């Protein structure tokens, strides 16, 4: 690497000397109408060494050899202006002191200043233009020359950008500047009539999106990029239908709620997925309120490498906490999220702990040493069929684990404790839902204790698209295998939201609680699973029941047709956020809870499904596993 840098510097240095000499000589030629007198030529050769030396010293002083010349910027251009101006002034002073301008034309130095500025800045801008226009891989001038022939072979794909707004313009600039993308943008499409036939950076807006098929053939487009992150679900459906009709390959940029940091780049371009077709409004967060309890604080997340936990960690880091503790039992996922966060958030101290929340000793050690101010408890077993088969694991992990974390949070004076719960805790039809309802009862019980300094709260929401164990990855895998896609029942419906949206609302709810609340995230309208399956099949380029069959396999153990977010006896309290409802649960019986908890925990070691389910039925209203 040093050899390449050295080679680049020597070549640029030599080119600058050549340009300085040429500028001075051309200045004399222009001044004397391309016929330089002999006496002037003698002065030229006598003054040339001093002129070159003074200019090079000024170039070094103004950092013209420190910048990476492939990234020449406006700042570099101003440095060239300053270097040329100062060097010209010093040369004039030198000539005045040495020759007193006897036989020397003053206008030569003005012309020389103009030519030096033109040549030196032009050379640097020309190099940048080459790298932006032809290649992004060359590291020195020899590579520059070597790749000239190769770069002229046009193997780029022709791209149409759908959306001529801020997003489309930014994506175009990134594609233009990043030659490794191998795309040649041939035009924009936009439905706004004001933008039609205008140009963005020289690229025309060719017509409305509905004419994609006609325009793509006319310009030989290979792909289309949907660059409208604010598009509604209906708009996305319409655009996707137009793309599929045209037969052109298409991709999209993320929706607004996926861009918490506001940074959009070509690396975020992805295929259109089912979540783009959900009727979800863009979430408006009160960032100041969230930042007030996360910024410069120590935050602990259990289940930090899971679907919800890992996204929580990413979004928490956006608010610049002092320290983030990743508490996780799965070693490989923990390693991956640790690497990711340390790469993107170097300002935050990331501490991974390969730990089991059932280990009270290690929990106490972490809480005692780092004293977290806020705890997000996302760790839990959530797979319904597996917990139906192994209900003792629901006790060990969901109930005992939560009890341990809650106890440590109270003992070590945590400011806020947020439990991530589920809609399956409402009138549960399965062990997983019953165990999560018990965890809600534990959290509410601790909140009611007068001695507790911790604000305990729960956040309850439905299914999350793309999470581990959710139906979306299953359908995707089945479609890739050629089907059939299996649906439990044609009438089954579920609430859905994206992982990013769920985590944003969890953070917002955490800023609002005073203790004891159950926050319900607005899940929108429930979605029929069979409709979701059909949409995913169509997005994959197939037709349901023609190319990919849909099979109904019946409800699995513990499943029900409809999920609920509110149970009887829970009153809705106004919230400060339209996407969040607040429920004040009924006061619990401390003696009742403690006695049953002890019995439930004792049953975890007997591996008797019926006894465990019976105990859950005694504790949780609406749970009757034997119907």
N, C-alpha and C positions, 0 to 999 in steps of 0.2 A: 504493500500500500504506500509506504514512504517513497519507494522507487517511482511509483506512478505519479505521486504528488510532485516529487522533485523534477521528473521529466516534464510535467505540465508547466511548472514554474519556469524552467529554463526556456521552453518553447515560447511561452507568453512574453518573457523578458526579451528574448531575441527579436520577436515580432515587433515589440514596442520600440526597440532601438531602430529597427528598419523604418517604422512608421514616423518616428521623430525626425530621422534624417530626410526622408522623402518630403515631409511637411515643410521643413526648413528650405529644402531645395526648390520645391514647387512655389513657395512664398516668394522666393527671389525671381523665379521664372515669370510668375504672374506680374510682379511689380515692374519688371523690365521687359515686358512684352515678349517673353520667350527668347530674349537675346541678352544674356547676362554679360556685362562688361568685364574685362580681364581683372581690373583692380577690385571690383566687387566680388569676383570669384575667389581672389586671394583672401579677402576678408572672410568670405564664407568658410573656407577651409581652416582659417586661424581661429574663428569663433565656434566652429562646429563641436569640438570636444567639450568645451565648457557648457555649451547649450545642452548637449546630450546628458552630461553629468548632472546639471542642475535639474533637468526635467525628471531624470530617473530618481534622484533623491526626493523630489517632491512627490513622485508617484508612490515611493515607499512610505513616505510620511503620511500620506492620505490613504493608506491601506489598499492600494490598487492591486497588490499581490497577495492579499490575505483572503479575499473572497473566493468562493467556488464559482468560477467564471461561467459554468453552465446555468447558474441561478442569478445572473446579472439582474439587478433591480433598479428602481428609480433612485434609491439611496446610492448605489454604485455610480449611477450617472452623475449625481450631484458631486460625488467625490472626484470624478474625472474633471468636472467643471472647476472645482476648487484647486485641484492639482495643476491644471493647465493655466489658470489665472495667476496663481502664486508663482509658478515657475516663470511665466512670461514677465511678471513684474520684476523678479530677481534677475532675469536675463537683461532686461532694459537697464536696471541699476548697474549690473556688471559692465555692459557695453558703455554706458555713460561714464563710469569710473575709469575704464580701461582705454577707450577710444574717443570719449567725449563726442560720440556720434559724428566724428569727422569721416566723411565718405561713406557713412552708413545710413541707409534709408529707414526712417522710423516706421513707415507703413508696413515694411516686411514683417515686423514682429506682431502687428495686428492680424495680418493675413496668416502668419504662422500659428497664432493662437486659435484662429478659426479652423484651420486645417488639422492641427493636432487634436483638437476637441472632436472633430468629425471622424478622424481615422481611429483614434483610440477607443472612443465610445462605440463607433460603428463596428469595430472588430469584436468587441465583447458582446454587443447585441446580436451580431451575426452568428456567433457561436451559440448563444442561447436559442436563437431562432432555429438553428440546425437541430439541436437536441429536441426542441419541442415539435418540430415538423417531421423529422425523419427517424430519430432513434432516441430511446431513453437508456440504452445499455452501454454506450461508449464511456470510458473512464479517462481517456486522454486523446490528444490530437491524432496519434497514430491510429487509434480505434476509429476516431472520427473519419479519417480518410479511408480506412479499411472497409467501413460499413456503408460507404456512400453508394456503392453499386447494389449491395444487398437491400438497402432501405428504399431503393427506387422500385423494387418489385412490390406491387400493390396486392397484398393478400388480406387486406382488412375487409370486414363485413360491413355492408351498408346498413346504417341504423336510422330509424325514424323515431323521434322523441314525441310522445303524445302528451301535450301540455307545454305551452310556451310561456309559462310563468317563471317565478323566481327559482323554483326547484329545477325546471327544465334547463334554464340558463346555467345554473350552477353545475348540473350534471354534464352539460355540454362542455363547459370549461375544463372539468376534471378529465373527461374523455380526451379532449384535445391535448391537454398537458401530459397525460399518461399514455404514452404510445404503446405500452404493453397491453393496453385494453384491446388493441387490434380492431378498433371500430372507426368507421368513417361516417360521420353524421351527415346525412343527405337532406334533412329537413325536419321541421316541426309541424305538428298538427294541433289545432286548437279550435274549440267551438266558439270562441269569442270573435265576432265579426270585425271588431276594431283591430285585431291582431293579424287578420288575414293579409297575405302578400307583403307583410312587413319583414324585416330581417333582424336576426339576433346574432351579433358577431359575424355578420356576413352570410348566415345560414337562413334561408327563407322559411316563412310559415306558409306551407303549401296549400292548406285547406282545412276543413273541419274533420273531426275524428271519424265521422260516419263514412267518409270517402277513403278510408284506409286501404281497402282492397284495390281501388282504382289507382290511387297515388303510389302505393307500394310497387305495383307493376310498372308504372311509368318511370320510377326512379330506381328500379331493380333493388328494392330494399330486402335485406335478409332477416332483419329482426325489428321489433318495435319495443320501446321502453315506455311504460306508463309512469310518467313523472308528475303525478297529481296526488300528493300525500293527504290532501284534505278532502279527497273524493268520498262521497257517501257510499254506502253499500249498494244502493240502487244504481248510482253512477258507475261503480266498478263492474256491476253485473252487465250493464249495457256495453261498457268498453271491452270487457272480456268477450262478450258475445260477438262484437264487431271484429275483434282480433281473430277469434276462432273461425268466423265466416270467411275472413280474408286468407286463411291458411298460413299466416305468417307466425313465426315463433315470437312469443311476447314474454316480457318480465316486468317487474314493477319495483318501485322504491317503497320503503316502509311507510306506514301511516304515522301521523303526527305523534300519537301517544307512545310510539316505539322510539321516538327521538327525544328522550328526556334531556340530553345535553344540547339539543338543537343542531348537532353536527350531522350533515348528510354527505356521504361520499360514495364513490363508485363501489367501494367494498360492501356497501349495504344493499346493493341491488340484488334482488332475489326473484324466484318464481312467484307468481300469484298463488296465494294459498286461501284456504277456506276462511281464515280470520279476516281477510280483506272484504269478504262478502257479508260479514255480520253487520247488522244495523246498530252500530255503537257510535254514540256521539264522542267527539274529542273531549277528553277530560281536562278541566281547568283546575290546576292545583294552586293552593295558597302556599307558594314556595317559602315565603317568609315565615309562615307559621311552622312548616315542617323543619326548616333550617334552625328555628329557635330551640328545638330539642335534640337536633342531631349534630349541628356544627360544633367542632372542637370538643366533642364528647366521646366517651368510650361506649361502643355499641356491641352487644353480643347477639348473634343469630344462631339458633339451634337448627339443625337440618340445613346447614349453610350451603351444601352442595346439591340439594334437591332442586326440583323445577322452580318452586316458589322461593325457597331459601336463597338460591344463587342469584335470581333476579332481584330479590330484596337487597342483597349485598351490593349488586351493581348500582342500584338506584340510591342506596344509602351513601355510597362513596361520592355520588354527585353533590352531596351536601357537605362535603369536607369535614367528616368527623376526625377526631384526633386519632382514634384507634378503632379497628373493627376486628372482633374476635369471631372466627369461623369455627363453630362447634359442630362436629360431624363424625359419624361412625364409619362411613364408607371411604376407604383410603384413596382410591384412584380418583373419584370425583372431587374429593377435597384437594388433592394435589393440583388438579386442573383448574379449579376456581381460584386457588391460591396464586397460581402462575398468572392467570388472566388479570386478576385484580392488581397484583403487584406491577404488571406491565403497564396497565392503563391508568393507575391511580398511585403514582409514586409519592404523592404528598400525604397519603394515608398509611399509617402503620397497620399492616395486615398480619394478624396472628392466627395461624391455623392450629386447631387442637383436634387430634384424632382421638375422639372420646365418645363414651357411651353415657347418655344422660341418666342411665340407671345406676351409674357409679357415683354415689353421693360424695365419696371422698374426693374424687377428681373435680367434680362440680364445685365443691366448696373451695378447693385450691384455686381454681380459675377465678371465682367470684371474689375471693379474699385478696388475691394478688392484684387483680386489675380493676376491681370495683366498677363494673359497668353501670352507666346511668340509665340505659334503656336495654330491654331484652325483647327480642322478637322470637317467639317460640313457634317455629314452623316444623319442627321434627315430629313425625308421626308415621305410623303405618296407615296407608289409605286404600289399599287394594281390597275391595269388597269381597270377592270370592275367596281370596286367600285367608282373610280373617274369619270368614264363616267356617273354614276348615280348621283354623288354629286360633280360637278365641282367646286362649291364654296369652298369646302374643299381643293381642289388643290390650290386655291388662298390663302386661310387663312394660310395653313400650309407650302406649298412649296414656294410660292412667298413672302407673308408677313413675314413669319418666317425667310426666307433667308435674306430678306432686313434688318430685325432687327439685325441679327447676323453680317452681313457684316458691317452695320453702326457702331455697337459697336466695331468691330475689327479695323475699321479705327479710330474711336474717341479715343480709348485707346492704340493706337500704337502697335497693334499686329504685329509681324515680318512676319509671313506667315499665309495665309488663304487658305485652300484647300477644294474646293467644290467637293463632291462625286456626279457625274452625271451619265447619262445612255445613251446607244445607242438609246434609244427611243426618245431622244431629236433631233435626226437627221431626217429631213423631217417627223415630228411626225404624226401618224395616230390616236392619242388619246390625251385626256386631260392631262393625266399624263406626256406624252412626251412633250407636248406643255408647260406645267408649268415648267418642268425641263429645257427646252430651255430658257425660260424667266429668270430662276435663273442664267443660264450661262451668259446671256446678262447683268444681274445686276452685276455679279462678274467682267466681262470684263470692264464694264463701270467704276466701282470703280478703277480698275487697271489703266485706262487711265487718271484718275484725277492726275494732276501734284502734288497736295498737299499731296497725299497719301504716307505714309511711309511703308505701308503694301504691301507685295508681294501677290497679289491675283492670284489664278490659279484654274483650273478645271481638274478633272480626270474623263474621260468618258470610261465606259466599258459596256459589255453586261450582260447576265444572270449569276447569281451565283448559283452554285449547292448547294442545301440544305438550301438556305435562306428562310425566312418566305414568303409564297405566291408563291414560285417557283414551277415548275411542278414536281420536284423529290419527295417531301413529299406527294403530291397528288397521284402520281402513286404508291408510296409505300403503302399508305393507301388503295387504290383501290385493289391492289394485295392481301393485308392481308384480305380484305373482300371477296376475291374470284372473283373479277372482276365485270363488265367489266372495262378495262382501257380506259379512254376517251381521244381521240386525236382530236384536232380541225380540222385538214386537213392533208391528207397524204403527201402533199408537203411542209408543213410549216417547216422552218429551223430557228435555233437560234445559236448565239454564246454562249459558256459556258466556265466558269473557276471556280476553287474552291474558297471558301471564303478566305482561307489562302493565296492563290496565289494573289488574288485581293488586299488584304490588304498589302501584302509585296510590291506590285508594287505601291500602293498609297503612302506608306512611301518613296519609292525610288523617285517617281515623285516629292514629296514634297521637296526633297533635291536639285532638279535640277532647279526649276522655278525662273525666274527673275521678273515675273509678266505679266499677260495677256494671258498666254499660256492655251491651252486646251490639256491635255495629253490623248492620246488614248492608252489603254492597248492592247497589241497584244493578240487577242482572239483565234488565231489559225484558224483552219478550222471550218466553221459552221456545226452544227449537225442536222440531220433530227430528229424531235421529235418522229416520229413513230419508228425509229431505236433505239432511247433511250428507248422507252417503251418496245420494244422487248428484249433489253439487260437486263433491270431491271427484266422482267418476268423470263428470263432464270437464272439470278443470284439468284432468289428466289426459283429455283428448278422446275419451270414449263415450259411448251412449249407454245409460243404465238399461239393464235387462236385454240389451242387444249384444254389446261387446263384453260387458261385465255383468254377471248375474248378481241379484240381491237375494239372499236366503234369510228366512226368519227361523231362529233357533229357540225361541222361547226365553222368558225371563230367567236369569240365573238366580241361585240362592241369595236371598237378601236384597233383591232388586224390586223396585216398584215402578209403576208407570209414570207417576208424577212426583217431583221433588217440591218441597215447600221451604220457605225461608223464615216463616214466623209460625210459632205454635200458640195454642190457646193460652191465654193468661199473660202474654207478653204485650205490653202496651207500647205503641209507637210514640216516641218523643221527637219534637222538631230538632233538626240538625242544621249546622251552618253550611252544609254542602249538599247540593241537590242530588248528588250521586250516592249519598250515604244516609241511611236511616238509622235511628238509635232506638234500641229496645231496652226497657227497664224490666228485667226479669223479676219474677216473684221472689220474695225473701225465702231463703232456704232454711231448713231445720238443721242446725249444726250437729245436734246429737244424732239425728237420723243419718246424715251424711257420713259422719265419722264411724258409726257402727257398721254401716253397710260397706264403707271403704275397707275397713279392716277385714271383713268377711270376704270381700271381692279379691283383695290382695292375697289372702290365704288360699283362695281357690285357684290362683294362677299356677300353683305347683301341682295340682291334681290332674290336669289334662282331661277334665270331664266336661265335654261340650254342653251337655244338657244342664248341668249344675251352674256353669258360668252364665249361660243364657238366661236361666231362671233368676239368677242374682241381678243381672242387668235389667230384667223385666221388673223386679221389685224396686229398683232405683230410678228408672227412667220412665216417665209418663209416655204412653203411646207405643211403647215397645212391647210387642207380643210375638215372640219367635215361633210359637206353637200353633198359630192360627192356620 
